[in-house]
Amino acid sequence: KEDKSAIIKQLESTLNEYAHFYLTDIGDLNAAQTSELRRVCYKQDIKLVVVKNTLLQKALESSSVDFTEIYGSLTGATSILLSNVGN
């Protein structure tokens, strides 16, 4: 329980560090494709984080912004792409 609370706090902190975030499902990528995606993200100053949906939802619930519309999208293998530049 304490570990989950720490992870939620870390997610909250990470989300607050960036101006934009995007949800994506990279579950169908193989190891080489995932590695290449991480490399491209790094070069573009985008942080890629794989998260558990329930922990991400709890982190979003503590935000001052209402994210309830995206909770339905939190299924499968969710990853977050975080960036300070929106696209």
N, C-alpha and C positions, 0 to 999 in steps of 0.2 A: 504494500500500500504506500509506504514512504517512497519507494522507487518510482511509482507511478506519479505521485505528487511532484517529485523532482523533475520528472520528464515533462509533465504539464507546464510547470514553471519555466523550464528551459524553452519549450515551444512558444510560450507566451512572449518570453524575452526575444527569441529569434524573430517571431512575427513582427514585433514592435521595432526591430532594427531596420526593417525594409519597408519601402513605400508600397510595393506591389507583391502579390503572390498569385500563383496559378496552381490549380490542382491538375494532376495528370496520373494516368495509370501506365506504369512501365513494366507491369507484370509479364507481358508477353515478350519482352526483350531478353535475349540470351546474355551471357556474361560479357562477351565481346562488345555487343551493342550497348549494354549498360555502361561499360567502361568508356566507350567512345562518347556517349551522351554526357557523362560526367566530365570528360576532358573538354568538350565543346562548351559546356556550362561554365566551367572554370575560366576558360579563355574569355568568355563574355561577361564575367563578373556576376554570374548567376549561381546561387547556392541551391543545390539539389538535396532534399531531405526526404527519406522514406519514413513514413509515420504510420502508427496504428490509428485507424479511423476514430475510435472512441476517445483516444487521448487528444487527438487534434480537435475533435468537437468540444471537449471540455476546455481546451485552451481558447477556442474561439468564443465559447460561451462567456468567458471572463472578460472579453473585449468590450469596449464601449460602443463598438459598431455592431449592428444586428446582422449576423450571418446566417440566420435560420433558413434562408432560402437555399443555401448550398449544402445543408446537412444531408439532404437526400442523395447528393452526389458522392457522399463518403461511403463508397462500397468498393469491394475488391482491394487490390494493392494500390493504395494511394501514395503518391509522392507530391511534394510541394516544390515548386520552383520559385525562389525568392529573388527579387531584383529591386534596385532603386530606380530603374528606368522602365517605364511601362511601354508596352508595344501593342 
